[in-house]
Amino acid sequence: MKSFIKTFYMKKISFVLGFLCLASVSMAQLKAKVVCPAFEVDILDGKVNGLKPNVIAGEIKNKFPCFTSVTNDSAKCGEAVYYKDKGITFYTRRDYVEITEGFKGKLSIPLLGAPRGSLFKVLGNPKMKDDTWDAYQTNYGCLVLHFNKANKCRLIQFSTNGTESLQLCE
């Protein structure tokens, strides 16, 4: 009788353990990887795939669902949608887009890596200038190019705000 009870409980325990293993596997879901359209930046029109820098974060996240993070730190930069693996960030509160050297997309004008002196033909004279950056007035707002020590463009920022009202995030 003892062996019967022992066998009975062992079968119950084995059944419960087997059930738990199957239950945990059955809850696994197949999830498709979020795919974004390719980023296409029109420098002269100030748009990324047709979106201007002054759109709300929800529109950006809907169009490009593969964002790496979103912040809403009003003390610093305000709301921003980051695509760190793609080299692009939308600062929605400050109405500008930032493109870094690691940008994975298409630029209408290949500015990244361009020598500082070669941009006059395309952009004209900068409205404001500093040692490490040039700011151009555009029909949509402004374009700011930052340069490295070799005077090659390393960072692009464009905004629907003019150079007088632009507030960049540090």
C-alpha positions in Angstrom: 0.0 0.0 0.0 2.9 2.4 0.8 4.4 1.9 -2.6 1.0 2.5 -4.2 0.7 5.9 -2.4 4.3 6.8 -3.2 3.8 6.0 -6.9 0.5 7.9 -6.9 2.1 11.1 -5.4 5.1 10.7 -7.7 2.8 10.6 -10.7 0.9 13.7 -9.5 4.1 15.6 -8.9 5.4 14.6 -12.4 2.1 15.5 -14.0 2.1 19.0 -12.3 5.8 19.7 -13.2 5.1 18.6 -16.8 2.0 20.8 -16.9 4.0 23.8 -15.6 6.7 23.3 -18.3 4.1 23.1 -21.1 2.2 26.1 -19.7 5.2 28.2 -19.7 6.1 27.2 -23.3 2.5 27.8 -24.5 2.6 31.4 -23.3 5.6 32.2 -25.6 4.5 34.4 -28.4 6.0 34.9 -31.8 6.7 38.5 -32.3 7.7 40.0 -35.6 10.6 42.4 -35.5 9.5 46.0 -35.8 10.5 47.3 -39.2 11.0 50.9 -40.0 11.0 52.5 -43.5 14.4 53.8 -44.6 15.1 57.3 -43.3 15.2 59.8 -46.2 16.2 63.3 -45.2 15.5 66.2 -47.6 17.9 68.9 -46.3 16.6 71.7 -48.5 13.0 71.1 -47.6 13.7 70.2 -43.9 11.8 66.9 -43.8 12.4 63.3 -42.9 10.2 61.0 -45.0 7.8 63.9 -45.4 7.7 64.8 -41.7 8.8 68.3 -40.5 10.7 68.7 -37.2 7.7 70.3 -35.6 5.4 67.2 -35.6 4.4 65.5 -32.4 6.1 62.4 -31.0 3.1 60.2 -31.8 3.3 60.8 -35.5 7.0 60.1 -35.5 6.6 56.8 -33.5 3.8 55.7 -35.9 5.8 56.4 -39.0 9.0 54.9 -37.5 8.0 52.3 -34.9 11.6 51.1 -34.4 12.7 53.9 -32.0 15.3 52.9 -29.4 13.9 55.2 -26.7 11.6 58.2 -25.9 12.2 60.8 -23.2 10.1 63.5 -21.8 12.4 65.4 -19.5 11.1 68.9 -19.4 14.1 70.0 -17.3 16.6 69.2 -20.0 15.5 68.8 -23.7 11.8 68.1 -23.4 10.3 65.3 -25.4 12.6 63.4 -27.8 12.3 60.2 -29.9 15.7 58.5 -30.3 16.8 56.1 -33.1 20.4 55.6 -31.7 21.1 52.6 -33.9 20.1 54.7 -37.0 21.9 57.9 -36.0 18.9 60.2 -35.9 16.9 61.9 -33.1 13.7 64.0 -33.2 13.5 66.7 -30.5 9.8 67.3 -30.7 9.6 69.9 -27.9 12.3 72.0 -29.5 11.2 71.3 -33.1 14.5 70.0 -34.5 16.0 66.9 -35.9 19.6 65.8 -35.2 21.6 63.5 -37.5 25.0 62.1 -36.4 27.9 60.5 -38.3 26.5 57.0 -37.8 23.3 57.9 -39.8 21.8 54.9 -41.6 19.6 56.5 -44.2 19.7 58.7 -47.3 20.5 62.4 -47.3 19.4 64.6 -50.2 22.7 66.4 -49.9 25.6 64.3 -48.6 26.7 66.7 -45.9 28.1 64.3 -43.3 31.9 64.2 -43.9 31.8 67.1 -46.3 34.6 69.7 -46.0 33.5 73.0 -44.5 34.6 75.1 -47.4 32.8 73.0 -50.0 29.2 73.9 -48.9 28.8 77.4 -50.3 27.6 76.2 -53.7 24.8 74.2 -52.2 23.9 76.2 -49.0 25.3 79.8 -49.6 26.7 81.8 -46.8 26.0 80.9 -43.2 23.8 83.4 -41.3 25.8 82.7 -38.1 29.2 81.1 -37.7 31.4 79.8 -34.9 34.7 77.9 -34.6 32.9 74.5 -34.8 29.6 75.2 -36.4 27.8 77.1 -39.2 24.0 78.0 -39.1 22.1 78.6 -42.4 18.8 80.3 -42.7 16.4 78.1 -44.8 12.9 78.5 -46.2 11.6 76.2 -43.4 13.7 77.5 -40.5 17.4 76.8 -40.1 20.2 74.3 -40.7 23.1 73.9 -38.3 26.2 72.0 -39.3 28.8 71.0 -36.7 32.4 70.3 -37.7 35.2 68.2 -36.3 38.9 69.2 -35.9 39.5 68.3 -39.6 36.7 70.8 -40.6 34.4 68.0 -41.8 30.7 67.9 -41.0 30.1 65.5 -38.1 26.5 66.6 -37.0 23.5 68.0 -38.8 20.6 69.8 -37.0 17.7 71.3 -38.8 14.6 73.0 -37.3 11.4 74.8 -38.2 12.6 77.6 -35.9 14.9 80.4 -37.2 18.4 81.0 -35.9 17.1 83.6 -33.4 14.6 81.2 -31.7 16.4 77.9 -32.0 17.1 76.2 -28.7 19.4 73.2 -29.1 19.8 70.5 -26.5 23.3 70.4 -24.9 
